[in-house]
Amino acid sequence: MIYYLIVCRSLTYAQRTAAVLERAGITARILRAPKSIAGEGCSYAVKVSERRLAQSLVLLKRADLPPKGVFITEADGSYREVWL
């Protein structure tokens, strides 16, 4: 299954992001961002399904919660940044 990681700048922002998505009926799971995509320090990410990404990004923009980055999972388990 293909899914996206919406990277947030802190745990608090990840919790807020997940809450906005959950209120809209989108399943969102908070997790530590993998080191390969975390960049500096420890980041958190919210995992969403491929079919819910566009709707998720619209909701986050309305809630003024811009993601730090968005990554897609590759077939080999690696991550590739998606430019929006």
Secondary structure by P-SEA (a helix, b strand, c coil): cbbbbbccccaaaaaaaaaaaaaacbbbbbbccccccccccbbbbbbbcccaaaaaaaaaaaacccccbbbbbccccbbbbbcc
